[in-house]
Structure formats: structure tokens, C-alpha cells
Amino acid sequence: MDRQRVRTGTDETQAATPAALLETMMLIRAYELKLPEIGIKMVCTSVGQEASAAGVVHALAAEDLILTNHRSAGHLIARGADPGRMLAEVMGKSTGYCKGKSGTLHISVKDLGIVLTSTIVGGELSLAPGVALSQQQLERPGIVACFFGDGAATEGVFHESLNLAAKWNLPILYICENNQWQAYVHRRETMLTDHISTWAAKYGIESLTVDGNDVTAVHAAARVAADKVRTARKPFFLETYTFRMHGHMEADDLSYVDREELAAWAAKDPIQRQTERIVREGLLSAEDVAQMETRVRSTIESAVAFAGSSPYPELSELTTEIYA
Amino acid sequence: MPNVSVQEAISQALTEEMRRDPRVLIFGEGVATKRYDMVKEFGAQRVRNTPLAEGIIAGTAAGAAATGLRPVVDLLFSPFLCFAMEEIVNSAGKLRYISGGQFSFPMVAMALTGAGWGVGAQHNQNNEAWFVHSPGLKVVMPSTPADFKGLLKAAIRDENPVLFFTDIALAFESGEIPAGGEIVPLGKAAVRREGTDVTLISYAKTVHSCMKAAERLAEREISAQVIDLRTLKPLDEETILNAARKTGRIIVVHEASRMCGVGAEVASIVAEKAFASLKAPVKRLTGPDAPAPASFPLEQAFVPQPDAIVEAAVQLVEYGQTVAVRNLPDVAVAK
């Protein structure tokens, strides 16, 4: 897959093509499914949520900044991160984006505008206003996209973040990936409402909920949302309503998940939906899709080879980069 | 040299640094209300009031610091730092390392602490050691107006997150400060008084107690050296060890509680690296492991006082000259 093409496909004036959205989702899925296959199970995947990552990130401009969380592979890949360097980071190798000091949980890639990834649920929400304040104060054009889940919305700092962003007119696109699961607890056990977007209105922030398993819908909504933040220079709240198809982490057997609910969401698989749409509309042939799958597989195999053959950090790295 | 209060010294440092560097800004609860002259000079964008929510204040500072600004935040009283621990410890302190050095966090978080105003335990806790124990942070706690100014300027120019504690009892004290914009480097202790028999190591308000104790000791022909640590992290190990090798008798004095406090670290450094120089055990005089009381006499009893320091110093000097050493009091009580 041509990484550079994905990156430039995020031009704010131009929508990503349906095929680019599909290929991004395929690559995210292939990357995340590869992890347990090669024995990496202490990792939080976004299987089933790929449309949210692909649709939103492709709606951002190159100068925009992204804050994400422990379930970040989709956001990273959609932004054009190299799966090889991501996997190397997950494996604790020196060629990883954070030199192996992050591991899977908090991968940042400053060069791609993916900043300050925090695994503390709500951490991204606490940092986003400051990043947006820099954009505002230093008169930079980019907006700030902050990805979090329904679990983070129950943290106190969620409310502090929205309130401050609204009051200070900070250019933040909040993206709540409402995937129904907060670690091992279903969302319905933790709140009275189905949607987080309704909360945003109370802080004076315009909001929208979109089918998070429909990449076309997510992308269209995210383009509108990002444009609003960019032009109005104030926050917008986008909720992508979706479902976490795997466990809190890969080592989790999902024994606590309602089978019927899982099956209902499996029927709404975003990759399958987009593939069917593209073929139905004649944008790609079945053969084109098969070629895409082959390309993605090859990218992931290269990534595994790169990460596997990469060295671990020198032990002297233990106490470097603590202070600037 | 002009005589200025600690409050004025802090204001001067902030103003001078904001004039020098347009990336410096200050925000917090009541900052713009209390520093209206700074709002007038620098504008409402750089001097901001915030909601009364320490978590988002500190988080906003960390996010801004990592992306090009140099924020100073006022979090008022040190126990309120509990609401900001996530952002200071997990974000500002760790995200540089975690990211493989991709980000830095040039920010200062200010808080008041210590006995003196009778504000009680939820507005007063000497929790500076918590931050000393957390990676990626620096911790400053000055004792003189000149140091408040010079260390705050250094903290603002530092590329790392700095906790800047103001001892409540010193907030309105006055003293001479150099007329220029002298920087006091982080990580350098100050020898406040030279002496040869015993070294009193302290920081913040108890430095002044040590100075009084040293005067009284001089009357008894005991020569006490007084060291003001000023910066608790990085700790000035060299000055501590030089003192241990010079006098061989060390008393560490601070208001924070004893266990795992800064005094424990000083004592360990001396034991590990200057053991052969010691003529007596290292002694700590600290506040008790108790919440800070509001009642004036209890609050004063909480703080190590000069008389107790004198008594401890005399006993260390007599150590080995008497048959047995009495157990020294753990907690200094006002007399």
C-alpha cells in the first residue's frame, strides 16, 4: 500500500476515495489480527471499529494534530504510520516509533502529528485543550482531533475538558468512539443514556452521532465536523456509535459478552459493508478487492519481518530521555 | 539591593520572563483576577483565569508545553495537587520517556504549602517528596525572596516540568534581591552559613529556623554550617557530601513528615558515600506523620523549631564524648 497516498488523501478539500477508506480499514484489521497470531495478546485492538478510525482520520488535514489512547492502531495506520515500526514498538524493539519505551499502549508519532498518546483513560481529554491552546496561541492553522471512548466519558476530566474547550473556543474535534465496552463493563451498566453526544450540548458544543460501522457516513460526518472546527475555531463533538468486537485485550475470551448482541454487530462489519458497496456500485471489481487484500497481506508480512529482525534497545537506554 | 517581598519577587520573575519570551503564559484559579497588572501588560490571552478544576489546568499546561508554549500554572494549595497528579505525574513526568524523547514539557506548576496560616490539612500538606519520587519532574522550594525570583526564572526557562512550592510562612516575608534579573540555577544548594562542627541541612521555612539555631549554637561555641537545598530534585549531592566530609555531623530539618521524606534521601546519600567522615549518626528533625492541624499552637508544634535543632546539634557534638547518647526527640516541639 502506498503510505504517502493515504497521507495526502487527507487533504481537507478532497474526500478520500471509497477504495482508500476500504484499504485503510483492511490494513488496520490485518495488522490487529496479526498480533495474537504471532503471540502478542496483551494488546487492545479496535477490531470492528475500523470505520471510525479510517473515516475520521482521512477527514483531517496534514497540519492537524491527533491525540489518541490505548486502542490506537487504527488511528495510527489511517494517518500513515508504518505497521513495521508500530509492530516493532509493540515488541519493544529499538526501531519502534518510541524506541521500545512505549510498547503497545501509548504510541506517539510526532512527525505524523500523533501527539501525547496516553493510556490513562481520559488522559487524552486532559491534554487536548493544551494542544489546542498552542494551536490558537501560536496561530497555527491545524485543528486537534481527540479520540476517546465511552469509558473516558465517565471520567471527571472529560467534563473539565469539554467545559474549558467550549469556554476558550479551542479548535478541538472530540471523537467519542462509543464502542459499548469500558474494559470489562458494558456501557449500559455505567450510564443512563445511550449516547455521549447529548452531553456535549450541555457544554455548548455542537454534536453529531454517526453510524460508526459505516465508513462512508463517518467520513462525511467527520469532514463536516472538521470543517466546522477549522472555520469556527471552536470545538465540535462527533460520536461514532460502534462495537468492540474483541475483548478489552486480545487475551480476553469475551465470555462475558452477550452472543446475540455480538452477532448483531458482526452483521454490521464495516469492512464487509464497504466492500459490498464498492463492488455493487462498480467502483472496484471482486478481483480488485482481492488484489487489495493481497497488497495488505504483503504489507503486514513485511512489517512482521521488519519488527522481528529489529534489535532490542541497548540497556543504556533505560535511563535516557527522562529529562530534556 | 532593593528589599522586596516573596510575592513581589514571584511577580517580577513572571513579568520578566513573559517579557523575554512570548511563549510563556500563566493560568489558574484567579490568576488574572489577582495579577491584573499582568493582564494589562500581556493581554488576556497570556494571563488567564480558569475553572476551579486542577486536573484540566495541569493537563492543559502539559498539552501546551509539549506543543510549543511554556505555561506556568497556579494550583493554589498543595493538597489540590491531588486532583492534578494524573496530569503532572503520568503525562508531564512520563510522556517524554514513553515517547522515546519526542516531547518535552517546559512547564511550571506552583502551589502554596506549609504551616503558618492555620488553614488545616486540606490546604496544607508538605507533599513535595511525592514529586521528588516521580520520574521526569523537578522540584523547587525556595527560602528567600532572591531565590524565589531566581529559581522561578530558572524553572520557567527549564525544558522540564518543575513543581514550584511556596512555603506559606514565607509568602509575605521580605528580603534583599539583586536589582538585575539574576537566575538561580536549579539543582544547586546554597551554603547559608559556614561552620565546622555540625551541618544543618534544610529547605523552605526551616532554613530560617536553622539560621536561628546556628546563632544560638555559636553562643555555646558550636560552629554550625547551614545548607539550603533550594532544589529538591535534582538534589545537590555534591554540596551535601562536602558538608558531611567537612563537619562529620549532619542534621536534616524539614517540615514534611519523616518517612520517605527528603531527609531520608539526604541521610542515605551521606551514609552511602561519606560514611567514613561521620562522627555521629545522621539526625532528622521533621514534622510528625500527622495531618497538619489548624490550631496555632498545634501548627507551631508541627514545625521543627530552633530550640529542638540546638538540642539535637549539641547532642551530636557530644556524641562519643558521653557514655551513652540519649534518644533524641523525633518531633520538635515548640518551646
Interface residues (C-beta under 8 A of the other chain):
Chain A: L65 G96 Y97 C98 K99 G100 K101 S102 H106 S108 V109 K110 V115 L116 T117 S118 I120 G122 G123 L125 S126 L127 A128 P129 G130 V131 A132 L133 S134 Q135 Q137 L138 G156 V157 E160 S161 N163 L164 K167 W168 T320 E321 I322 Y323 A324
Chain B: R23 L25 Q45 R46 R48 T50 P51 A53 G55 I56 A58 G59 T60 A61 A62 G63 A64 A65 A66 T67 G68 L69 P71 E86 E87 N90 S91 L95 R96 Y97 I98 S99 G100 G101 Q102 F103 S104 F105 P106 P135 G136 K138 E159 N160
